[in-house]
Every structure is written in structure tokens, then in C-alpha cells.
Amino acid sequence: MSEQREYARGGRFPLLSPAQLDDRQRAVHDAVAGPPRADGPFLIADDDGHLAGPFNAMLYSPAIGHALQALGSALRFGGSLADRTRELVICAVAAALDSDYEWYSHSRVAAAAGVSKEELHSLARSELPGTISPAEEAALRLAEAVLAGNRVDDDVHAEALRHHGHAGITELSVLVGYYQTLAGLLAAGDVPAPSDQR
């Protein structure tokens, strides 16, 4: 979390405080608010215990929320992709879908993983950065094709396969789908990034 104090904002999903939660919601809250997520560079829970971004919305449907947060945790902390590659792809999805919270959060994670400001500016404009590796380019081109919702061209698939293998293609495809899901949840709830104002 940044040094500046930030507050979660729920958008159309009223923020739920820990005192309001039933046991199933509390299990989701605790899974999200603890390590390793809580140790990252963006707000997960504010000082009042309100979860930020899509995580507050997940509390309203704890069975779905628990499954979603577990998938997100597996993708971020248990996957085989290089941190830089993963974060480049997540930021590309956030930019393509104009997802304010996802850009807020994962541009910070990307910077911590070595993605430069210039590379982030390129992604924000939906452009491929000129400084990425061939493996990163293959991942971003696959992500772009998956986002388009069309069949992935043979050459795009072949290049991703060459650099990432079948396991990497599986992980990249699910990664894109997961962040599309979160962007949809955030859009439905009109959930903004955290603010320094209550």
C-alpha cells in the first residue's frame, strides 16, 4: 500500500465492514485481506477493513467470491509465468477494458516487477511496448487475440506455444479471462479505484 492514506470505494456495491459479515463472507474477507495479497503495492483493505475493488463485491456472493479470489490467488502467486509477463498482460487487459481499479492496482504491481513507465504508457494506449522481449510480445499478442473473442490465429498460437508451452497458453488464457471477469464486475458496480477522500 502507498504511504498516502487511501479508502476503498464500493460504487454501486455498498462497502461492507467486517462487523457486518456472516461466516461465509468473513472467510472470503480474510482470504483476500491477508498475505500474500495484503503485502502488495496497492490497497486491498482500508483502515476500517473495507475491501477495495472487486473484492468488496465478491462478499455479496461468497460462494462465487471465494472461488474467484482463489483463482486470482493461484494466477498471481502460484502460476508459472514470469511476474513481468503476467503484469504486462493484466495491464493490457485493464487498458483494453478501461478498468480503472485494475489499472490502478496492477500498474503498481507491474512497476514493482520491473515494467517501466514508458512500457506502461504504451500499454495504456493499447500499444505494444518496443522494449519487451519476444516471449512477452507473444504473451501480449495471445492476450489481444483472446480479448478480441475470435479464433486465435495459428501464427499467434505457434509463437505463444514456442515461448510458453501448453501450460503457459492455458495460464495466459485463464489470466485474460479472469481479469475480464473482474473488469465486468467492476463495470457493473461502477467501482472506482480507491481515493484519498472518504
C-alpha positions in Angstrom: 0.0 0.0 0.0 1.2 3.5 -0.7 2.2 5.9 2.1 -0.7 8.1 1.3 -3.8 7.0 3.2 -6.4 5.5 0.8 -10.0 4.5 1.2 -12.0 1.8 -0.5 -14.9 2.9 -2.7 -17.7 0.4 -3.4 -19.5 2.1 -6.3 -23.0 0.5 -6.6 -21.9 -2.2 -4.1 -22.2 -0.6 -0.6 -19.0 -1.2 1.3 -19.3 -4.0 3.8 -17.4 -3.7 7.1 -16.0 -6.7 8.9 -18.7 -6.3 11.6 -21.5 -6.8 9.0 -20.2 -10.1 7.6 -21.6 -13.6 8.2 -19.2 -16.5 8.5 -19.1 -17.2 4.8 -18.4 -13.6 3.9 -15.8 -13.4 6.7 -14.0 -16.4 5.2 -13.8 -14.5 1.8 -12.7 -11.3 3.5 -10.0 -13.0 5.5 -8.6 -14.9 2.4 -8.4 -11.6 0.5 -7.2 -9.3 3.2 -4.3 -11.5 4.4 -1.0 -12.3 2.9 0.2 -12.6 0.2 -2.3 -10.0 -1.3 -2.0 -7.7 1.7 1.7 -7.4 1.2 1.4 -5.8 -2.3 1.7 -2.2 -3.5 -2.0 -1.4 -3.7 -4.9 -1.1 -1.3 -6.7 -4.4 -0.6 -8.5 -3.3 2.6 -8.6 0.2 4.1 -8.1 1.1 7.8 -11.8 0.3 8.5 -11.5 -3.2 7.0 -13.5 -2.4 3.8 -12.2 -4.4 0.9 -11.4 -2.4 -2.3 -12.2 -3.0 -5.9 -13.8 -6.3 -6.9 -13.2 -7.9 -3.5 -16.0 -5.9 -1.7 -18.4 -7.0 -4.5 -17.3 -10.7 -4.0 -18.6 -10.5 -0.4 -22.2 -10.2 -1.7 -21.9 -13.7 -3.2 -19.5 -15.6 -1.0 -19.5 -18.9 -2.8 -18.7 -17.2 -6.1 -16.4 -14.7 -4.4 -14.4 -17.4 -2.7 -13.9 -19.3 -6.0 -12.9 -16.1 -7.8 -10.4 -15.0 -5.1 -8.9 -18.5 -5.1 -8.5 -18.4 -8.8 -6.9 -14.9 -8.7 -4.5 -16.1 -5.9 -3.5 -19.1 -8.0 -2.9 -16.9 -11.0 -0.9 -14.3 -9.2 1.0 -16.4 -6.7 1.0 -19.9 -8.0 1.4 -19.6 -11.7 4.5 -20.3 -13.8 4.6 -17.0 -15.9 7.3 -14.5 -15.1 6.0 -11.7 -12.9 6.7 -9.2 -15.6 4.9 -11.1 -18.3 1.9 -11.7 -16.1 1.7 -8.0 -15.2 2.1 -6.8 -18.7 -0.8 -9.0 -19.7 -3.0 -7.8 -16.8 -2.3 -4.2 -17.6 -3.1 -4.8 -21.3 -6.4 -6.2 -20.3 -7.1 -3.3 -17.8 -6.3 -0.8 -20.6 -8.3 -2.5 -23.2 -11.4 -2.7 -21.0 -10.8 0.7 -19.4 -10.9 -0.8 -15.9 -9.9 2.0 -13.5 -9.3 -0.2 -10.4 -7.4 -2.9 -12.3 -5.1 -0.3 -13.9 -4.7 1.4 -10.5 -3.7 -1.8 -8.8 -1.7 -3.7 -11.5 0.2 -0.8 -12.9 1.7 -0.6 -9.4 2.4 -4.4 -9.3 3.9 -4.1 -12.8 6.2 -1.3 -11.8 7.4 -3.4 -8.8 8.0 -6.3 -11.3 10.2 -4.1 -13.5 7.8 -2.7 -16.1 8.9 0.8 -16.9 6.8 3.9 -17.0 7.3 4.1 -20.8 6.1 0.5 -21.1 3.0 1.3 -19.0 2.3 4.4 -21.2 2.4 2.2 -24.3 0.0 -0.4 -22.7 -2.3 2.4 -21.7 -2.6 3.4 -25.3 -3.1 -0.3 -26.3 0.2 -0.4 -28.0 3.0 -3.0 -27.7 6.0 -1.5 -25.9 9.1 -1.5 -28.1 11.3 -2.8 -25.2 9.6 -6.1 -24.4 11.1 -9.5 -25.0 9.9 -11.9 -27.7 8.3 -14.0 -25.0 6.4 -11.0 -23.6 5.3 -10.0 -27.1 4.0 -13.5 -27.7 2.0 -13.4 -24.5 0.6 -9.9 -25.3 -0.4 -10.9 -28.8 -2.1 -14.0 -27.4 -3.9 -11.9 -24.8 -5.0 -9.5 -27.5 -6.5 -12.3 -29.6 -8.3 -13.8 -26.6 -9.7 -10.4 -25.7 -11.0 -10.0 -29.2 -13.1 -13.1 -28.7 -12.2 -14.5 -32.1 -10.3 -17.6 -33.0 -6.6 -17.2 -32.2 -4.6 -17.3 -35.4 -2.3 -20.2 -35.9 0.8 -17.9 -36.0 -0.1 -16.2 -32.8 -0.7 -19.5 -31.1 2.5 -21.0 -32.5 4.6 -18.1 -31.2 3.0 -18.3 -27.7 3.5 -22.1 -27.7 7.2 -21.7 -28.6 7.8 -19.3 -25.8 5.3 -20.5 -23.1 4.3 -24.1 -23.9 0.9 -25.6 -23.5 0.9 -24.8 -19.7 1.7 -21.2 -20.4 -1.1 -20.8 -23.1 -3.5 -22.3 -20.5 -2.3 -19.9 -17.9 -2.4 -16.8 -20.2 -5.8 -17.6 -21.5 -7.3 -18.1 -18.0 -5.4 -14.9 -16.8 -7.1 -12.9 -19.5 -10.5 -14.4 -18.8 -10.1 -13.8 -15.0 -9.3 -10.1 -15.4 -12.1 -9.7 -18.0 -14.4 -11.2 -15.3 -13.2 -8.7 -12.7 -13.5 -5.8 -15.2 -17.1 -6.8 -15.8 -17.9 -7.0 -12.1 -16.2 -3.6 -11.6 -18.1 -2.1 -14.6 -21.5 -3.5 -13.4 -20.9 -2.0 -10.0 -19.3 1.2 -11.3 -16.5 0.6 -8.8 -13.7 3.2 -8.9 -10.1 3.0 -7.7 -9.5 3.9 -4.1 -9.3 7.5 -3.2 -7.6 9.6 -0.6 -11.0 11.1 0.2 -13.9 9.4 2.0 
